[in-house]
Amino acid sequence: MLKRVLITSPIVAFAFLSSFQFGITSCTKKETIIDTVTEIRVDTVILVATLKEQDTALTAAILTANPWKPLEMRGLVSNTYVYYLRNGSNNTQSFDNEYMTFNANNTGIYHDNAGGETTFTWSFMDASNKTLVWIWNNPVEQITLTWENISYDDGAIRYTEYSNQFGANTLVAAVRIPK
């Protein structure tokens, strides 16, 4: 019987101890950390548009629709620098009261800064209307003035003017606006 107890004891002891091993376990705490990564993607669409700005051609209808006063003039008159900006403070000469009226019959009236009036005739030199010649009937001498590189943009006439007035060469870049 002792032999039986000795043989069965280890089996019972093993079974008894095994039940403790599976029934009682060590306690480990598992902490699950969920890491949230937020990825922000911004898609940018770049639209490249090439706009070709085209000036409106100066027509006789536009030219004769209004009297035209200087907004800005700069140039050389007989080697003397001339600058004028309407309401400007650094003007070398005043053109505050000067303006031109172009008539549909290719005549016009030049109103000088002192209030005097003289007549002129005018014409475009070609179908593009980029060059205009006006002949000014100045009381002292008749003067031919040429406007080149004419453009009409934002309601203003822009041009380069050259002439010989009273023996002095003139070259002026000008912008005129409706009076």
SERO-4910 file (N, C-alpha, C, O; in steps of 0.05 Angstrom, whole numbers):
BEGIN
 pado doro    nc1    nc2    nc3   cac1   cac2   cac3    cc1    cc2    cc3    oc1    oc2    oc3
  Met    A     16    -23      0      0      0      0     17     25      0     10     45    -12
  Leu    A     39     23     13     57     46     13     68     51    -15     72     74    -24
  Lys    A     71     29    -29     81     32    -56     60     46    -73     66     62    -90
  Arg    A     36     39    -68     15     51    -83     12     81    -76      6     97    -94
  Val    A     15     87    -52     13    115    -43     36    131    -55     33    154    -63
  Leu    A     60    118    -56     83    133    -66     80    137    -97     89    158   -107
  Ile    A     69    118   -111     66    121   -139     43    140   -145     46    157   -163
  Thr    A     21    138   -131     -1    156   -137      3    184   -126     -9    203   -136
  Ser    A     20    187   -106     24    213    -94     36    233   -114     27    256   -116
  Pro    A     57    224   -128     68    244   -147     48    252   -169     48    274   -178
  Ile    A     31    233   -177     12    239   -198     -9    258   -186    -17    277   -200
  Val    A    -18    253   -162    -38    270   -150    -25    297   -144    -38    318   -148
  Ala    A      0    297   -135     13    322   -129     17    339   -154     13    363   -154
  Phe    A     24    324   -176     28    338   -201      1    350   -211      0    373   -219
  Ala    A    -20    335   -209    -46    344   -218    -55    367   -200    -66    387   -209
  Phe    A    -50    363   -173    -58    384   -155    -42    410   -160    -54    432   -160
  Leu    A    -16    408   -164      0    431   -170     -6    444   -197     -5    468   -201
  Ser    A    -13    426   -216    -19    436   -243    -45    453   -243    -47    472   -258
  Ser    A    -63    445   -226    -88    461   -225    -83    488   -213    -96    507   -221
  Phe    A    -64    490   -195    -57    516   -185    -42    533   -206    -46    558   -207
  Gln    A    -26    519   -222    -11    534   -242    -29    547   -262    -25    570   -270
  Phe    A    -49    533   -271    -67    544   -291    -88    561   -278    -99    580   -291
  Gly    A    -96    556   -254   -116    571   -241   -106    597   -229   -120    617   -228
  Ile    A    -81    597   -221    -70    621   -209    -47    629   -227    -28    614   -231
  Thr    A    -49    652   -239    -28    662   -256    -18    688   -246    -32    702   -230
  Ser    A      5    696   -254     16    721   -245      1    744   -260     -7    740   -283
  Cys    A     -2    765   -247    -17    788   -258      2    808   -271     18    820   -258
  Thr    A     -1    810   -297     14    831   -311     -7    849   -324    -26    840   -336
  Lys    A     -3    874   -321    -22    893   -332    -12    901   -360     10    911   -363
  Lys    A    -29    897   -379    -22    905   -406    -37    932   -411    -61    933   -408
  Glu    A    -22    951   -420    -34    977   -426    -32    980   -456    -10    980   -467
  Thr    A    -55    983   -469    -55    986   -498    -58   1016   -504    -77   1029   -497
  Ile    A    -38   1026   -517    -38   1054   -524    -44   1056   -554    -29   1045   -571
  Ile    A    -64   1070   -560    -71   1074   -588    -62   1102   -596    -71   1122   -585
  Asp    A    -43   1103   -614    -31   1129   -622    -45   1136   -649    -43   1122   -669
  Thr    A    -58   1159   -648    -72   1168   -672    -54   1188   -686    -47   1209   -674
  Val    A    -48   1183   -710    -32   1202   -726    -51   1214   -747    -63   1200   -763
  Thr    A    -53   1240   -747    -70   1254   -766    -52   1266   -788    -35   1282   -782
  Glu    A    -57   1258   -812    -42   1269   -834    -61   1286   -850    -82   1278   -859
  Ile    A    -52   1311   -853    -69   1330   -868    -55   1334   -895    -32   1342   -896
  Arg    A    -70   1330   -916    -59   1334   -942    -76   1356   -955   -100   1355   -956
  Val    A    -62   1375   -965    -75   1397   -979    -66   1395  -1008    -43   1398  -1015
  Asp    A    -85   1390  -1025    -78   1390  -1054    -83   1418  -1065   -105   1430  -1061
  Thr    A    -63   1428  -1078    -66   1455  -1089    -66   1453  -1119    -49   1441  -1131
  Val    A    -86   1465  -1130    -87   1466  -1159    -80   1494  -1167    -92   1514  -1159
  Ile    A    -59   1496  -1183    -50   1522  -1193    -59   1524  -1222    -51   1508  -1239
  Leu    A    -74   1544  -1227    -84   1549  -1255    -68   1572  -1266    -68   1594  -1255
  Val    A    -54   1567  -1286    -38   1588  -1299    -53   1596  -1325    -56   1580  -1343
  Ala    A    -62   1620  -1325    -76   1630  -1348    -59   1653  -1360    -51   1671  -1346
  Thr    A    -56   1652  -1385    -41   1673  -1399    -62   1690  -1412    -76   1682  -1431
  Leu    A    -64   1714  -1403    -82   1733  -1414    -67   1753  -1431    -48   1765  -1422
  Lys    A    -75   1756  -1455    -63   1775  -1472    -81   1799  -1473   -103   1799  -1483
  Glu    A    -70   1820  -1460    -85   1845  -1460    -82   1859  -1486    -59   1864  -1495
  Gln    A   -103   1865  -1498   -102   1879  -1524   -116   1906  -1521   -138   1908  -1512
  Asp    A   -101   1926  -1528   -112   1953  -1527   -134   1955  -1548   -132   1943  -1570
  Thr    A   -154   1971  -1542   -174   1978  -1562   -161   1997  -1582   -147   2016  -1574
  Ala    A   -165   1992  -1607   -153   2011  -1627   -167   2038  -1624   -191   2040  -1621
  Leu    A   -151   2058  -1626   -162   2085  -1626   -176   2090  -1652   -165   2087  -1674
  Thr    A   -201   2097  -1651   -217   2102  -1675   -224   2132  -1676   -222   2146  -1656
  Ala    A   -233   2141  -1700   -242   2168  -1703   -266   2173  -1684   -268   2195  -1673
  Ala    A   -283   2153  -1680   -306   2157  -1663   -297   2162  -1634   -309   2179  -1620
  Ile    A   -277   2147  -1625   -267   2151  -1597   -254   2178  -1595   -258   2193  -1576
  Leu    A   -237   2185  -1615   -222   2210  -1614   -241   2234  -1614   -235   2254  -1601
  Thr    A   -262   2233  -1629   -280   2256  -1631   -303   2256  -1611   -318   2275  -1610
  Ala    A   -304   2236  -1594   -326   2234  -1574   -322   2254  -1551   -342   2262  -1539
  Asn    A   -298   2262  -1545   -293   2279  -1522   -270   2298  -1528   -253   2293  -1545
  Pro    A   -269   2321  -1514   -244   2337  -1514   -224   2321  -1497   -232   2307  -1478
  Trp    A   -198   2324  -1502   -178   2308  -1488   -158   2327  -1474   -146   2344  -1487
  Lys    A   -155   2323  -1448   -137   2339  -1432   -113   2322  -1423   -116   2297  -1421
  Pro    A    -90   2334  -1418    -67   2318  -1410    -70   2308  -1382    -79   2322  -1363
  Leu    A    -63   2283  -1379    -61   2271  -1352    -31   2271  -1344    -24   2278  -1321
  Glu    A    -14   2264  -1363     15   2264  -1357     30   2270  -1383     23   2259  -1405
  Met    A     50   2286  -1381     67   2292  -1405     96   2294  -1394    101   2307  -1374
  Arg    A    114   2282  -1409    142   2285  -1403    158   2284  -1429    152   2269  -1447
  Gly    A    178   2301  -1430    194   2302  -1454    216   2323  -1454    222   2335  -1434
  Leu    A    226   2327  -1478    247   2347  -1483    237   2367  -1503    228   2360  -1525
  Val    A    239   2392  -1496    233   2414  -1514    257   2431  -1515    264   2445  -1496
  Ser    A    271   2431  -1539    295   2447  -1543    315   2441  -1520    326   2459  -1508
  Asn    A    320   2415  -1515    339   2406  -1495    332   2413  -1466    349   2412  -1448
  Thr    A    307   2421  -1462    297   2427  -1435    277   2406  -1427    258   2400  -1442
  Tyr    A    281   2394  -1404    263   2373  -1394    236   2385  -1385    236   2405  -1371
  Val    A    215   2374  -1394    188   2383  -1387    173   2359  -1374    173   2337  -1385
  Tyr    A    160   2365  -1351    144   2344  -1338    119   2356  -1328    119   2378  -1316
  Tyr    A     96   2342  -1332     71   2350  -1322     54   2326  -1314     53   2306  -1329
  Leu    A     43   2327  -1290     24   2307  -1280      1   2322  -1268      4   2338  -1250
  Arg    A    -23   2316  -1279    -47   2330  -1269    -48   2328  -1238    -47   2305  -1228
  Asn    A    -51   2350  -1225    -52   2352  -1196    -26   2344  -1183    -25   2338  -1159
  Gly    A     -4   2344  -1198     22   2337  -1188     36   2360  -1175     28   2383  -1179
  Ser    A     56   2355  -1159     70   2376  -1145     98   2382  -1157    111   2402  -1149
  Asn    A    108   2365  -1175    135   2369  -1186    134   2376  -1215    153   2370  -1230
  Asn    A    113   2390  -1224    111   2398  -1252    131   2420  -1259    135   2439  -1243
  Thr    A    142   2418  -1283    160   2439  -1293    145   2459  -1310    155   2480  -1315
  Gln    A    121   2451  -1318    104   2469  -1334     75   2461  -1329     69   2437  -1323
  Ser    A     57   2480  -1330     29   2474  -1325     14   2470  -1351     17   2484  -1371
  Phe    A     -3   2449  -1351    -21   2444  -1373    -49   2440  -1362    -66   2426  -1374
  Asp    A    -54   2452  -1339    -80   2448  -1325   -104   2456  -1341   -125   2443  -1339
  Asn    A   -101   2477  -1358   -124   2486  -1374   -123   2479  -1403   -141   2486  -1418
  Glu    A   -102   2464  -1411    -98   2457  -1439   -115   2433  -1446   -117   2414  -1430
  Tyr    A   -128   2433  -1470   -142   2410  -1480   -146   2412  -1510   -142   2434  -1521
  Met    A   -153   2390  -1523   -156   2389  -1552   -184   2377  -1558   -193   2358  -1545
  Thr    A   -197   2389  -1578   -222   2378  -1587   -218   2370  -1616   -212   2386  -1634
  Phe    A   -223   2344  -1622   -221   2333  -1649   -249   2331  -1660   -267   2320  -1647
  Asn    A   -253   2342  -1684   -279   2340  -1697   -280   2318  -1718   -259   2310  -1728
  Ala    A   -303   2308  -1724   -306   2285  -1743   -298   2293  -1771   -292   2275  -1787
  Asn    A   -298   2319  -1778   -290   2328  -1804   -260   2332  -1807   -251   2346  -1825
  Asn    A   -244   2321  -1789   -215   2323  -1789   -204   2351  -1783   -182   2358  -1792
  Thr    A   -220   2366  -1769   -211   2392  -1759   -211   2390  -1728   -221   2371  -1717
  Gly    A   -200   2411  -1716   -201   2411  -1687   -194   2438  -1676   -186   2456  -1690
  Ile    A   -197   2440  -1649   -190   2465  -1636   -171   2458  -1613   -176   2441  -1597
  Tyr    A   -149   2473  -1613   -129   2470  -1591   -134   2492  -1571   -133   2516  -1579
  His    A   -139   2485  -1547   -144   2504  -1525   -119   2505  -1508   -112   2486  -1494
  Asp    A   -104   2528  -1510    -79   2529  -1495    -83   2535  -1466   -106   2541  -1457
  Asn    A    -62   2534  -1450    -64   2537  -1421    -73   2565  -1413    -85   2569  -1391
  Ala    A    -68   2585  -1430    -76   2613  -1423   -104   2619  -1432   -114   2641  -1427
  Gly    A   -118   2600  -1444   -146   2605  -1452   -149   2611  -1481   -172   2615  -1491
  Gly    A   -127   2613  -1496   -129   2618  -1525   -137   2594  -1541   -134   2571  -1532
  Glu    A   -149   2599  -1564   -157   2577  -1582   -145   2580  -1609   -145   2602  -1620
  Thr    A   -135   2559  -1621   -126   2558  -1648   -136   2533  -1661   -144   2514  -1647
  Thr    A   -137   2532  -1687   -148   2510  -1702   -126   2491  -1712   -103   2498  -1712
  Phe    A   -134   2467  -1719   -116   2448  -1731   -131   2429  -1748   -156   2427  -1746
  Thr    A   -117   2414  -1765   -129   2392  -1780   -114   2367  -1772    -91   2368  -1763
  Trp    A   -127   2345  -1775   -115   2320  -1766   -122   2297  -1784   -143   2298  -1798
  Ser    A   -106   2275  -1784   -113   2251  -1799    -95   2228  -1789    -72   2232  -1780
  Phe    A   -107   2204  -1790    -91   2180  -1784    -75   2174  -1809    -83   2179  -1831
  Met    A    -51   2163  -1805    -33   2158  -1827    -37   2131  -1840    -28   2126  -1863
  Asp    A    -50   2112  -1826    -56   2086  -1838    -80   2073  -1824    -91   2085  -1806
  Ala    A    -88   2050  -1834   -112   2037  -1823   -109   2027  -1794   -129   2023  -1781
  Ser    A    -85   2024  -1784    -81   2015  -1756    -86   2037  -1736    -90   2031  -1712
  Asn    A    -87   2062  -1745    -91   2086  -1728    -70   2088  -1706    -76   2098  -1684
  Lys    A    -46   2078  -1711    -24   2080  -1692     -8   2106  -1696      8   2113  -1679
  Thr    A    -13   2120  -1718      1   2145  -1723    -19   2166  -1732    -36   2160  -1749
  Leu    A    -17   2189  -1719    -35   2211  -1726    -18   2236  -1730      0   2242  -1715
  Val    A    -25   2251  -1751    -11   2276  -1756    -32   2298  -1754    -53   2297  -1765
  Trp    A    -24   2319  -1739    -42   2342  -1737    -25   2367  -1744     -3   2371  -1734
  Ile    A    -37   2384  -1759    -24   2409  -1768    -37   2432  -1753    -61   2438  -1757
  Trp    A    -21   2444  -1737    -31   2465  -1718    -27   2492  -1732     -5   2499  -1740
  Asn    A    -49   2507  -1734    -49   2533  -1746    -42   2554  -1724    -58   2570  -1717
  Asn    A    -17   2552  -1715     -7   2571  -1695     -4   2598  -1708      4   2600  -1731
  Pro    A    -11   2620  -1693    -10   2647  -1705     19   2654  -1715     21   2670  -1734
  Val    A     39   2643  -1703     66   2650  -1711     75   2633  -1735     86   2644  -1755
  Glu    A     71   2608  -1735     77   2590  -1757     60   2565  -1756     50   2557  -1734
  Gln    A     57   2552  -1778     42   2527  -1779     61   2505  -1770     84   2503  -1780
  Ile    A     52   2488  -1752     69   2467  -1740     57   2440  -1745     33   2436  -1741
  Thr    A     73   2421  -1755     64   2394  -1759     73   2377  -1735     97   2376  -1729
  Leu    A     54   2365  -1722     60   2347  -1699     52   2319  -1706     31   2314  -1718
  Thr    A     68   2300  -1698     63   2272  -1704     60   2257  -1678     77   2258  -1660
  Trp    A     38   2242  -1675     34   2224  -1653     39   2196  -1663     27   2187  -1683
  Glu    A     57   2181  -1650     63   2154  -1658     58   2135  -1634     55   2144  -1612
  Asn    A     58   2109  -1641     54   2089  -1620     29   2094  -1604     28   2090  -1580
  Ile    A      8   2102  -1617    -17   2109  -1604    -31   2084  -1594    -33   2064  -1608
  Ser    A    -40   2085  -1569    -56   2063  -1558    -79   2076  -1542    -76   2098  -1531
  Tyr    A   -101   2062  -1541   -124   2071  -1525   -129   2049  -1504   -136   2026  -1511
  Asp    A   -125   2056  -1479   -127   2036  -1458   -138   2049  -1433   -130   2071  -1425
  Asp    A   -157   2036  -1420   -170   2046  -1396   -180   2074  -1399   -179   2091  -1381
  Gly    A   -191   2080  -1422   -204   2106  -1427   -184   2128  -1432   -191   2152  -1432
  Ala    A   -158   2122  -1436   -138   2142  -1441   -123   2137  -1467   -120   2115  -1476
  Ile    A   -115   2159  -1480    -99   2158  -1504    -70   2161  -1495    -63   2180  -1482
  Arg    A    -53   2142  -1504    -24   2143  -1498     -9   2145  -1524    -17   2132  -1544
  Tyr    A     11   2162  -1525     25   2166  -1550     52   2179  -1545     58   2189  -1524
  Thr    A     69   2178  -1566     94   2193  -1567     91   2215  -1588     82   2209  -1610
  Glu    A     98   2239  -1581     95   2261  -1600    122   2273  -1607    139   2276  -1589
  Tyr    A    126   2280  -1632    150   2294  -1640    143   2316  -1660    123   2314  -1675
  Ser    A    158   2337  -1659    154   2360  -1677    178   2379  -1676    197   2375  -1660
  Asn    A    177   2399  -1693    196   2420  -1692    180   2446  -1689    165   2454  -1707
  Gln    A    181   2459  -1665    165   2482  -1660    184   2506  -1656    200   2507  -1638
  Phe    A    181   2525  -1674    196   2550  -1673    226   2545  -1673    242   2558  -1659
  Gly    A    235   2525  -1689    263   2518  -1690    273   2499  -1669    297   2493  -1668
  Ala    A    256   2491  -1651    264   2473  -1629    251   2445  -1632    227   2443  -1636
  Asn    A    267   2425  -1631    257   2397  -1633    244   2390  -1607    253   2396  -1585
  Thr    A    221   2376  -1609    207   2367  -1585    202   2337  -1587    197   2326  -1609
  Leu    A    204   2324  -1565    197   2295  -1563    183   2292  -1536    195   2298  -1515
  Val    A    158   2283  -1537    142   2281  -1513    127   2254  -1512    117   2245  -1533
  Ala    A    126   2242  -1489    109   2219  -1484     85   2230  -1468     89   2243  -1448
  Ala    A     61   2223  -1477     38   2236  -1464     15   2216  -1460     13   2195  -1474
  Val    A     -2   2222  -1441    -26   2208  -1435    -48   2229  -1433    -46   2248  -1418
  Arg    A    -69   2226  -1449    -92   2244  -1448   -117   2229  -1440   -121   2206  -1447
  Ile    A   -134   2243  -1425   -159   2232  -1415   -182   2250  -1423   -177   2274  -1429
  Pro    A   -206   2240  -1424   -229   2258  -1431   -231   2281  -1411   -227   2278  -1387
  Lys    A   -238   2304  -1423   -242   2328  -1406   -269   2327  -1392   -276   2346  -1378
***
